[in-house]
Amino acid sequence: MLRQKGSVTVGISGGADSVCLFLQLSDLREKLGIELKAVTVEHGIRGDESESDAEFSKKLCESHGVHCEVVHVDAPGRAREKGISLEEAARQLRYEAFFQNTEPGDAIALAHHLEDQAETVIFHMVRGSGVRGLTGMRPVSEVQGRYIIRPLLFATKQEITDELESLGQEWRTDSTNSDVNYARNRIRQIIIPELTRINAGATRHICEAASDIGQMYDGFTEKEDAYIAANESDGGLDCRKLAESDEYTRGMVIMEYLRRQLKSIKDVGREHIDRLSALVKKGENFRYDLPAGSEVFFEYGVLKVSYRREDTGFFYGLDELAQKGFQQIKTEDFNVTFSVRDFDLSEIKDIPQKNYEKWLDYDKIVKSFCIRSRAPGDFFTIDQDGHRQKFKDFCVNAKIPASERGRIPLLVSGEHHVLWALGTQRISEDVKLSEKTKKVLVVKCTTSGGNESDGR
């Protein structure tokens, strides 16, 4: 599992599984040539009991000469904030702690065992996670540049506790493990025992099936991986060819693409994939909400994933420009500089045609103006006769996805007159330079990373 010698961080909770894994890795670290570290996460759920487990884990690690980072999180708060289960909130925060305390290329060792694998497969099956869900947890997987390894997937819980007892090693027991209100506990306490009554080897057989399905799945997904590699870009996944493929392939590609794009695929089930597949086949633009605050846009044949923002609106006044003749606006998404200077008619041939820089006739801007996000009623003047074009219609014609329109900075005069949609070619006819221009407003727009914003 360790593709190269280096840093291995073990997730330790004080429970039998993680204590056993820690001891095994500690004994093997010299032979394996690894630097062993540990992280224990106190989830803020069980009060003093949870704090005591964290302290137990830290002391155990230190007694073996291993540094243990104790990370305190608020799982109940995350659950309330995100509208997710306490189980999922704790899982998210746990993995975040692992990633924050490791570097790309490191291995993160987790203590999932045979029964955990069976629970995962059953959980995925009843949730409708499709073929990928039936593969369960993989012995080795790569996430955010780290290798997640699960060395104890072969072992039963009984084998683990027998090992600890033979060593005379104590461990802690999480009191919430017996609470059947948690989905996994319900599977562990009720469903698996019933399956074992049918066949004593049920747990192992489920895991063997997951391993077989995983090997077959890896072979079947080569086509899906190739499609994504050939049709994916920063702008999303081009689905025009996908719409013509068979239903199974289309669903598999969409599921794999979401898996790569979403922070968590946990709550995306079969019904979501089937619906998205049908909509992609139809070929019309759509927007579709997914769990955990994510959403899918399908526009002009391209599928794109984003996360809903509570408030995408923004507004920046330009009073400083009127007083000083210069102003700069910096945000998380863009930087804009404004400057006013005299204009010489000889410069008319030098007027830039770039999407990230525009020269406007300053004297023709008769009303106060600002930088803001779009609003209903926004328009451009498109000719000298005063004809107008709605900003929405401009976006449709320019094939700017609906998901991006609210983030385009607009230079607006008065209430709704758009002088320039920054990062595009379109400026209002009313402020174009002419032989009569005396003062020019120079506007330059870059992304916050420093790149010129030459979008559409």
C-alpha positions in Angstrom: 0.0 0.0 0.0 2.9 2.3 0.6 4.1 3.1 -3.0 7.1 4.9 -1.7 8.7 5.4 1.7 7.6 8.6 3.4 5.1 10.1 5.8 2.2 8.0 7.1 -0.4 9.7 9.3 -2.7 7.3 11.1 -6.2 8.4 12.2 -6.6 7.3 15.8 -9.8 7.7 17.9 -8.9 5.5 20.9 -11.2 2.7 19.6 -10.0 -0.9 19.2 -9.6 -0.6 15.4 -7.5 2.5 15.3 -5.4 1.5 18.3 -4.6 -1.9 16.7 -3.7 -0.2 13.4 -1.5 2.3 15.2 0.4 -0.4 17.0 0.9 -2.4 13.9 2.3 0.6 12.0 4.4 1.6 14.9 6.0 -1.8 15.1 6.6 -1.8 11.3 7.8 1.8 10.8 11.5 1.0 10.9 11.1 -2.0 8.5 8.9 0.1 6.2 11.1 3.1 6.4 8.3 5.5 7.2 7.8 8.5 9.3 4.7 7.8 11.5 2.4 10.5 12.7 -1.1 10.5 14.1 -4.2 12.7 14.2 -7.1 12.3 16.6 -10.3 14.3 16.0 -12.5 15.4 18.9 -15.9 16.0 17.4 -17.6 18.0 20.1 -20.4 15.4 20.5 -19.8 13.5 23.7 -18.4 16.1 26.0 -15.9 14.9 28.6 -16.0 11.4 27.2 -14.8 12.6 23.8 -12.1 14.7 25.4 -10.9 11.8 27.4 -10.7 9.6 24.3 -8.5 12.2 22.6 -6.2 12.4 25.6 -6.0 8.6 25.7 -5.0 8.6 22.0 -2.4 11.3 22.4 -0.7 9.5 25.4 -0.7 6.2 23.6 1.1 7.7 20.6 3.5 9.6 22.7 4.4 6.5 24.7 5.6 5.0 21.3 7.5 8.2 20.4 4.9 9.3 17.8 3.5 12.9 17.7 -0.3 13.0 17.8 -2.1 16.1 16.7 -5.4 16.7 18.6 -7.9 18.5 16.5 -11.1 19.9 18.1 -14.1 20.4 15.8 -17.8 21.2 16.1 -19.7 18.4 14.3 -23.2 19.5 15.7 -22.5 23.0 14.5 -21.5 21.8 11.0 -24.6 19.6 10.8 -26.9 22.5 11.7 -25.1 24.9 9.3 -25.1 22.5 6.3 -28.4 20.8 7.0 -26.7 17.4 7.0 -26.7 14.4 9.4 -24.4 14.5 12.5 -22.7 11.4 11.0 -21.9 13.1 7.7 -20.8 16.3 9.5 -18.4 14.4 11.7 -17.0 12.5 8.7 -16.4 15.7 6.7 -14.6 17.4 9.6 -12.5 14.3 10.2 -11.3 14.1 6.7 -10.6 17.9 6.6 -8.5 17.5 9.7 -6.5 14.6 8.0 -5.9 16.7 4.9 -4.9 19.8 6.9 -2.3 17.9 8.8 -0.7 16.1 5.8 1.0 17.1 2.6 0.4 15.9 -1.0 2.1 12.5 -1.5 1.6 11.5 2.2 -0.4 8.4 3.1 -3.3 8.5 5.5 -4.0 5.2 7.2 -7.5 4.5 8.4 -8.7 1.5 10.5 -11.8 0.3 8.6 -12.2 -3.4 8.9 -14.3 -6.2 7.4 -17.5 -5.4 9.1 -17.1 -1.7 8.2 -16.8 -2.7 4.6 -20.0 -4.8 4.7 -21.8 -1.9 6.4 -20.6 0.5 3.7 -21.7 -1.7 0.8 -25.2 -2.2 2.3 -25.5 1.5 3.1 -24.6 2.4 -0.5 -27.0 -0.2 -1.9 -30.0 1.0 0.0 -29.1 4.6 -0.8 -29.0 4.0 -4.5 -25.4 4.8 -5.1 -25.1 2.6 -8.2 -22.3 0.2 -9.3 -19.6 2.4 -7.9 -21.2 2.3 -4.4 -21.2 -1.5 -4.5 -17.4 -1.5 -4.6 -17.3 -0.2 -1.1 -14.1 1.3 0.3 -11.0 0.7 -1.7 -7.8 -0.6 0.0 -6.0 2.3 -1.6 -7.4 5.5 -3.1 -6.1 8.9 -3.9 -7.9 12.0 -2.6 -6.5 15.5 -2.8 -3.1 14.2 -3.6 -2.9 11.9 -0.5 -3.0 8.1 -0.5 -5.8 6.8 1.7 -4.8 3.3 2.8 -6.9 0.8 4.8 -4.6 -2.0 5.9 -7.2 -3.7 8.1 -10.0 -4.3 5.6 -9.2 -8.0 5.7 -9.7 -8.3 9.5 -12.8 -8.9 11.5 -13.6 -7.0 14.6 -13.1 -10.1 16.7 -9.6 -10.6 15.2 -8.7 -7.0 16.1 -9.9 -7.2 19.7 -8.2 -10.6 20.1 -4.9 -9.0 19.0 -5.2 -6.2 21.5 -6.0 -8.6 24.3 -3.0 -10.7 23.5 -0.9 -7.5 23.8 -2.6 -6.5 27.0 -3.5 -3.2 25.3 -6.6 -1.2 26.5 -8.9 0.7 24.2 -11.8 3.1 24.4 -15.4 2.4 23.4 -17.6 5.2 21.9 -20.9 5.2 23.7 -22.7 6.4 20.5 -21.8 3.1 18.8 -24.9 1.5 20.3 -27.3 4.3 19.2 -29.4 2.8 16.4 -30.6 6.3 15.4 -27.4 6.5 13.4 -27.7 4.7 10.0 -24.5 2.7 10.2 -25.2 1.6 13.7 -28.6 0.4 12.7 -27.0 -1.7 9.9 -24.4 -3.0 12.3 -26.7 -3.8 15.2 -29.8 -5.0 13.3 -29.3 -5.8 9.6 -26.0 -7.6 9.6 -26.9 -9.9 12.5 -30.0 -10.9 10.6 -28.0 -11.6 7.5 -25.6 -13.7 9.6 -28.5 -15.8 10.8 -29.1 -16.7 7.1 -25.4 -17.4 6.5 -22.7 -17.2 9.0 -20.3 -16.0 6.4 -22.6 -13.2 5.1 -20.2 -10.4 6.1 -17.2 -11.8 4.4 -19.2 -12.8 1.3 -20.5 -9.2 1.0 -16.9 -7.9 1.1 -15.7 -10.5 -1.4 -18.5 -9.4 -3.8 -17.5 -5.8 -3.3 -13.9 -6.7 -4.2 -15.0 -8.6 -7.3 -17.3 -5.7 -8.4 -14.4 -3.2 -7.8 -12.1 -5.1 -10.2 -14.8 -5.3 -12.9 -15.8 -1.7 -12.3 -12.2 -0.6 -12.9 -12.2 -2.3 -16.2 -15.6 -1.0 -17.3 -14.7 2.6 -16.5 -11.9 3.0 -19.0 -14.4 4.2 -21.6 -15.9 6.8 -19.2 -12.4 8.0 -18.1 -11.4 8.4 -21.8 -14.6 10.4 -22.5 -14.0 12.8 -19.6 -10.4 13.2 -20.4 -11.2 14.2 -24.0 -14.2 16.4 -23.3 -13.5 18.1 -20.0 -12.2 21.7 -19.6 -12.3 24.4 -17.0 -15.6 25.4 -18.4 -17.2 22.0 -17.7 -17.9 18.7 -19.5 -18.9 18.9 -23.2 -21.9 16.4 -23.4 -22.9 16.7 -27.0 -21.5 13.3 -27.9 -22.6 11.9 -24.6 -26.2 12.7 -25.4 -26.1 10.2 -28.2 -24.6 7.4 -26.2 -26.5 4.5 -24.4 -28.2 5.3 -21.1 -25.7 3.2 -19.0 -22.6 4.9 -20.4 -24.2 8.4 -20.1 -25.1 7.8 -16.4 -21.7 6.4 -15.6 -19.9 9.3 -17.2 -22.1 11.8 -15.3 -21.6 10.0 -12.0 -17.8 9.9 -12.4 -17.7 13.6 -13.5 -19.7 14.6 -10.4 -17.4 12.4 -8.2 -14.5 14.5 -9.4 -16.1 17.8 -9.1 -18.2 17.7 -5.9 -16.8 18.0 -2.4 -18.8 14.9 -1.4 -20.7 12.5 -3.6 -22.3 10.9 -0.5 -25.9 12.0 -1.0 -26.0 11.8 -4.8 -28.2 8.8 -5.5 -29.5 6.9 -8.5 -32.5 9.2 -8.9 -30.2 12.2 -9.3 -28.1 10.5 -12.0 -31.1 9.1 -13.9 -32.7 12.6 -13.9 -29.5 14.3 -15.1 -29.0 11.6 -17.8 -32.5 12.2 -19.2 -32.0 15.9 -19.2 -28.6 15.7 -20.9 -30.1 13.4 -23.6 -32.9 15.9 -24.1 -30.2 18.6 -24.9 -32.0 21.7 -23.6 -30.5 24.1 -21.1 -31.3 23.3 -17.5 -30.3 23.9 -13.9 -30.6 21.1 -11.3 -30.1 21.2 -7.6 -28.1 18.5 -5.9 -27.7 17.8 -2.2 -25.3 19.7 0.1 -25.7 23.0 -1.6 -24.4 22.0 -5.0 -26.0 22.5 -8.4 -25.6 21.4 -12.0 -25.9 23.7 -15.0 -26.3 22.4 -18.5 -25.9 25.2 -21.1 -25.1 25.0 -24.7 -24.2 21.3 -24.4 -21.8 21.8 -21.5 -22.4 20.3 -18.0 -20.9 22.3 -15.1 -21.0 22.0 -11.3 -21.0 24.8 -8.8 -22.1 25.6 -5.2 -24.9 27.9 -4.5 -24.0 31.2 -2.9 -26.3 32.8 -0.4 -25.7 36.2 -1.8 -23.9 36.8 -5.2 -24.8 40.5 -5.3 -22.2 43.2 -5.1 -22.0 47.0 -5.4 -19.1 49.4 -5.4 -19.5 53.2 -5.7 -17.0 55.3 -7.7 -17.0 58.6 -5.7 -13.2 58.5 -5.4 -12.8 58.5 -9.1 -14.8 61.7 -9.5 -12.6 63.4 -6.8 -9.2 62.1 -7.7 -9.4 60.9 -11.3 -8.3 57.4 -10.2 -9.8 54.5 -8.3 -9.1 50.8 -7.8 -11.6 48.1 -6.7 -10.3 44.8 -5.5 -12.5 41.8 -4.7 -12.0 38.0 -4.3 -13.0 37.6 -8.0 -11.6 40.7 -9.9 -9.5 43.8 -9.8 -10.6 46.9 -11.7 -8.7 50.2 -12.1 -10.3 53.5 -13.3 -8.4 56.5 -14.5 -9.5 59.7 -16.2 -7.2 61.6 -18.6 -7.3 64.0 -21.6 -7.9 62.5 -25.0 -6.0 63.4 -28.2 -7.8 62.8 -31.5 -4.6 61.2 -32.8 -5.1 58.4 -30.3 -8.3 57.3 -31.9 -6.5 54.6 -33.9 -5.0 53.2 -30.7 -8.3 52.5 -28.9 -7.9 49.0 -27.4 -10.2 46.3 -28.6 -9.4 44.0 -25.7 -12.0 42.4 -23.5 -10.1 43.5 -20.3 -9.6 47.2 -21.2 -12.0 49.8 -22.5 -11.8 53.5 -23.2 -15.1 55.4 -22.7 -16.0 59.0 -23.3 -16.0 60.4 -19.8 -18.0 63.5 -20.6 -20.9 61.4 -22.0 -21.5 59.7 -18.6 -24.1 62.1 -17.4 -25.3 60.2 -14.3 -23.6 58.8 -11.3 -22.1 55.4 -12.0 -21.0 52.3 -10.2 -19.7 48.7 -10.5 -22.3 46.1 -9.5 -23.8 42.7 -10.3 -26.7 42.4 -12.7 -30.2 43.5 -11.9 -33.6 43.2 -13.6 -34.0 45.9 -16.2 -30.3 46.3 -17.1 -29.7 47.2 -20.8 -27.1 48.4 -23.3 -27.7 51.2 -25.9 -26.8 49.4 -29.2 -27.0 52.1 -31.8 -27.1 55.9 -32.3 -30.9 55.8 -32.6 -31.1 54.8 -28.9 -32.2 51.2 -29.5 -31.7 49.0 -26.5 -30.7 45.4 -25.8 -31.4 43.7 -22.4 -28.3 42.4 -20.6 -30.0 39.0 -20.4 -30.5 38.9 -24.2 -26.8 39.9 -24.7 -25.8 37.0 -22.5 -28.0 34.6 -24.4 -26.6 35.7 -27.7 -23.0 35.6 -26.4 -23.7 32.1 -24.9 -22.6 33.2 -21.4 -23.9 30.5 -19.0 -26.6 31.6 -16.6 -24.3 30.3 -13.8 -21.8 33.0 -14.7 -24.0 36.0 -15.4 -24.4 37.1 -11.8 -20.6 37.3 -11.4 -19.9 39.6 -14.3 -19.0 43.1 -13.0 -21.2 45.7 -14.8 -20.2 49.4 -15.1 -23.7 51.0 -14.8 -24.8 54.6 -15.2 -28.0 55.7 -13.4 -30.3 52.8 -12.5 -29.9 50.3 -15.4 -27.8 51.8 -18.2 -24.9 49.3 -18.7 -21.8 51.1 -20.0 -19.6 48.0 -20.1 -20.0 44.4 -19.1 -16.4 43.9 -17.9 -14.5 41.0 -19.6 -16.6 41.2 -22.7 -16.5 43.2 -25.9 -19.9 44.9 -25.4 -19.9 48.6 -24.4 -22.8 51.1 -24.7 -23.1 53.1 -27.9 -23.6 56.2 -25.8 -20.1 56.3 -24.4 -18.0 55.3 -27.5 -15.2 57.7 -28.3 -15.5 60.1 -31.2 -13.8 63.1 -32.7 -15.5 65.3 -30.1 -14.1 63.3 -27.1 -12.1 65.5 -24.7 -11.7 63.2 -21.6 -11.4 59.4 -21.7 -12.2 57.0 -18.9 -9.8 54.1 -19.0 -11.1 50.9 -17.3 -8.9 47.8 -16.9 -10.1 44.6 -15.4 -8.0 41.6 -14.2 -8.8 38.6 -12.1 -7.7 38.6 -8.5 -5.0 36.2 -9.5 -3.6 38.9 -11.7 -4.7 37.5 -15.1 -6.4 39.7 -17.7 -10.1 39.0 -17.7 -10.7 38.3 -21.4 -13.8 36.2 -21.1 -16.3 36.6 -23.9 
